[in-house]
Protein backbone atom coordinates (compact mmCIF):
# COMPACT_ATOMS: atom_id res chain seq x y z
CA UNK A 1 0.00 0.00 0.00
CA UNK A 2 1.42 3.38 -0.98
CA UNK A 3 1.97 6.06 1.65
CA UNK A 4 -0.84 8.34 0.38
CA UNK A 5 -3.34 5.45 0.28
CA UNK A 6 -2.19 4.29 3.71
CA UNK A 7 -2.68 7.75 5.20
CA UNK A 8 -6.20 8.03 3.76
CA UNK A 9 -7.08 4.54 5.12
CA UNK A 10 -5.69 5.54 8.54
CA UNK A 11 -7.77 8.73 8.47
CA UNK A 12 -10.92 6.74 7.72
CA UNK A 13 -10.03 4.14 10.37
CA UNK A 14 -9.64 6.93 12.95
CA UNK A 15 -13.24 7.89 12.11
CA UNK A 16 -14.30 4.31 13.01
CA UNK A 17 -14.84 3.31 9.37
CA UNK A 18 -14.99 -0.49 9.71
CA UNK A 19 -13.92 -1.19 6.13
CA UNK A 20 -10.81 0.96 6.61
CA UNK A 21 -10.05 -0.73 9.94
CA UNK A 22 -10.40 -4.15 8.33
CA UNK A 23 -8.18 -3.06 5.44
CA UNK A 24 -5.44 -2.00 7.91
CA UNK A 25 -5.73 -5.25 9.83
CA UNK A 26 -5.60 -7.35 6.66
CA UNK A 27 -2.62 -5.38 5.32
CA UNK A 28 -0.49 -5.92 8.43
CA UNK A 29 -1.87 -9.10 10.01
CA UNK A 30 0.76 -11.47 8.58
CA UNK A 31 3.65 -9.17 9.54
CA UNK A 32 2.41 -8.83 13.12
CA UNK A 33 1.45 -12.48 13.52
CA UNK A 34 4.83 -13.64 12.17
CA UNK A 35 6.67 -11.24 14.47
CA UNK A 36 4.69 -12.39 17.52
CA UNK A 37 4.96 -16.07 16.56
CA UNK A 38 8.76 -15.81 16.56
CA UNK A 39 8.61 -14.43 20.10
CA UNK A 40 6.09 -16.82 21.69
CA UNK A 41 6.33 -19.92 19.46
CA UNK A 42 2.73 -20.93 20.15
CA UNK A 43 0.13 -20.39 17.42
CA UNK A 44 -2.86 -19.91 19.76
CA UNK A 45 -0.98 -17.45 21.97
CA UNK A 46 0.35 -15.62 18.91
CA UNK A 47 -3.21 -15.37 17.57
CA UNK A 48 -4.50 -13.90 20.84
CA UNK A 49 -1.63 -11.44 21.12
CA UNK A 50 -2.07 -10.37 17.48
CA UNK A 51 -5.77 -9.68 18.08
CA UNK A 52 -4.79 -7.67 21.15
CA UNK A 53 -2.18 -5.73 19.14
CA UNK A 54 -4.71 -4.70 16.51
CA UNK A 55 -7.21 -3.74 19.19
CA UNK A 56 -4.54 -1.42 20.63
CA UNK A 57 -3.58 -0.13 17.17
CA UNK A 58 -7.17 0.81 16.36
CA UNK A 59 -7.74 2.45 19.72
CA UNK A 60 -4.49 4.45 19.51
CA UNK A 61 -4.55 5.53 15.86
CA UNK A 62 -4.72 9.17 17.00
CA UNK A 63 -1.21 8.74 18.41
CA UNK A 64 0.33 7.60 15.12
CA UNK A 65 2.84 10.11 13.72
CA UNK A 66 2.82 10.01 9.88
CA UNK A 67 6.51 11.01 9.86
CA UNK A 68 7.32 7.42 10.85
CA UNK A 69 6.67 4.09 9.12
CA UNK A 70 3.25 2.70 10.07
CA UNK A 71 4.57 -0.88 10.07
CA UNK A 72 7.33 0.09 12.53
CA UNK A 73 4.74 1.72 14.79
CA UNK A 74 2.54 -1.40 14.74
CA UNK A 75 5.51 -3.72 15.38
CA UNK A 76 6.54 -1.55 18.33
CA UNK A 77 3.07 -2.05 19.80
CA UNK A 78 3.42 -5.78 19.09
CA UNK A 79 6.82 -5.89 20.82
CA UNK A 80 5.41 -4.15 23.91
CA UNK A 81 2.41 -6.47 23.96
CA UNK A 82 4.70 -9.52 23.80
CA UNK A 83 6.79 -8.09 26.67
CA UNK A 84 3.60 -7.61 28.70
CA UNK A 85 2.59 -11.19 27.93
CA UNK A 86 5.93 -12.58 29.18
CA UNK A 87 5.82 -10.40 32.31
CA UNK A 88 2.33 -11.63 33.10
CA UNK A 89 3.39 -15.21 32.43
CA UNK A 90 6.38 -14.77 34.74
CA UNK A 91 4.18 -13.39 37.53
CA UNK A 92 1.75 -16.28 37.09
CA UNK A 93 4.60 -18.76 37.51
CA UNK A 94 5.87 -16.97 40.63
CA UNK A 95 2.40 -16.87 42.13
CA UNK A 96 1.50 -20.47 41.27
CA UNK A 97 1.67 -21.62 44.90
CA UNK A 98 -0.36 -18.59 46.01
CA UNK A 99 -2.95 -19.46 43.39
CA UNK A 100 -3.09 -22.99 44.75
CA UNK A 101 -3.86 -21.67 48.24
CA UNK A 102 -6.61 -19.51 46.78
CA UNK A 103 -7.96 -22.52 44.93
CA UNK A 104 -8.00 -24.57 48.15
CA UNK A 105 -9.79 -21.74 49.96
CA UNK A 106 -12.45 -21.62 47.25
CA UNK A 107 -14.01 -24.63 48.90
CA UNK A 108 -14.15 -22.73 52.19
CA UNK A 109 -16.25 -19.87 50.77
CA UNK A 110 -19.41 -18.95 52.54
CA UNK A 111 -22.77 -19.43 50.82
CA UNK A 112 -23.05 -15.62 50.56
CA UNK A 113 -19.75 -15.42 48.65
CA UNK A 114 -20.84 -18.18 46.31
CA UNK A 115 -24.17 -16.40 45.73
CA UNK A 116 -22.34 -13.17 44.87
CA UNK A 117 -20.28 -15.04 42.29
CA UNK A 118 -23.45 -16.48 40.79
CA UNK A 119 -25.01 -12.99 40.68
CA UNK A 120 -21.92 -11.62 38.87
CA UNK A 121 -22.16 -14.45 36.37
CA UNK A 122 -25.86 -13.76 35.77
CA UNK A 123 -25.14 -10.07 35.18
CA UNK A 124 -22.34 -10.89 32.73
CA UNK A 125 -24.65 -13.28 30.86
CA UNK A 126 -27.36 -10.59 30.78
CA UNK A 127 -24.89 -8.11 29.28
CA UNK A 128 -23.84 -10.69 26.67
CA UNK A 129 -27.52 -11.30 25.86
CA UNK A 130 -27.93 -7.58 25.14
CA UNK A 131 -25.27 -7.70 22.42
CA UNK A 132 -25.88 -7.99 18.69
CA UNK A 133 -26.49 -11.66 17.77
CA UNK A 134 -23.25 -11.80 15.73
CA UNK A 135 -21.25 -10.75 18.79
CA UNK A 136 -23.19 -13.20 20.99
CA UNK A 137 -22.29 -16.05 18.64
CA UNK A 138 -18.62 -15.04 18.54
CA UNK A 139 -18.40 -14.78 22.35
CA UNK A 140 -20.25 -18.04 22.88
CA UNK A 141 -18.04 -19.96 20.45
CA UNK A 142 -14.75 -18.43 21.55
CA UNK A 143 -15.12 -18.12 25.30
CA UNK A 144 -17.78 -20.59 26.37
CA UNK A 145 -17.17 -23.37 23.86
CA UNK A 146 -13.45 -22.46 23.64
CA UNK A 147 -13.26 -23.07 19.89
CA UNK A 148 -10.26 -22.01 17.86
CA UNK A 149 -10.47 -19.07 15.49
CA UNK A 150 -10.31 -21.46 12.54
CA UNK A 151 -13.20 -23.56 13.92
CA UNK A 152 -15.30 -20.43 14.48
CA UNK A 153 -14.55 -19.20 10.96
CA UNK A 154 -15.68 -22.51 9.50
CA UNK A 155 -18.82 -22.66 11.64
CA UNK A 156 -19.87 -19.08 10.84
CA UNK A 157 -18.67 -19.35 7.22
CA UNK A 158 -16.32 -16.38 7.56
CA UNK A 159 -12.71 -15.83 6.62
CA UNK A 160 -10.19 -16.30 9.42
CA UNK A 161 -9.25 -12.59 9.18
CA UNK A 162 -12.89 -11.52 9.44
CA UNK A 163 -13.38 -13.86 12.41
CA UNK A 164 -10.39 -12.30 14.19
CA UNK A 165 -11.76 -8.81 13.60
CA UNK A 166 -15.20 -9.85 14.92
CA UNK A 167 -13.67 -11.42 18.03
CA UNK A 168 -11.69 -8.25 18.68
CA UNK A 169 -14.76 -6.04 18.21
CA UNK A 170 -16.99 -8.29 20.33
CA UNK A 171 -14.45 -8.24 23.17
CA UNK A 172 -14.20 -4.46 22.93
CA UNK A 173 -17.99 -3.93 22.98
CA UNK A 174 -18.43 -6.42 25.82
CA UNK A 175 -15.68 -4.77 27.87
CA UNK A 176 -17.28 -1.34 27.37
CA UNK A 177 -20.71 -2.64 28.44
CA UNK A 178 -19.32 -4.44 31.48
CA UNK A 179 -17.39 -1.33 32.48
CA UNK A 180 -20.52 0.82 32.03
CA UNK A 181 -22.57 -1.56 34.17
CA UNK A 182 -19.86 -1.96 36.83
CA UNK A 183 -22.08 -4.64 38.37
CA UNK A 184 -24.34 -2.03 39.98
CA UNK A 185 -27.37 -3.42 41.76
NORRA-V400553 format. One record per run of one state. SS is the DSSP state (A for helix, B for strand, O for the rest). FROM is the first residue (numbers start at 0). TO is the last residue. If there is no record, write none. Layout:
ss->SS from->FROM to->TO
ss->SS from->FROM to->TO
This chain:
ss->O from->0 to->1
ss->A from->2 to->13
ss->O from->14 to->16
ss->A from->17 to->39
ss->O from->40 to->41
ss->A from->42 to->58
ss->O from->59 to->59
ss->A from->60 to->62
ss->O from->63 to->68
ss->A from->69 to->93
ss->O from->94 to->94
ss->A from->95 to->105
ss->O from->106 to->109
ss->A from->110 to->128
ss->O from->129 to->131
ss->A from->132 to->143
ss->O from->144 to->147
ss->A from->148 to->155
ss->O from->156 to->158
ss->A from->159 to->180
ss->O from->181 to->184
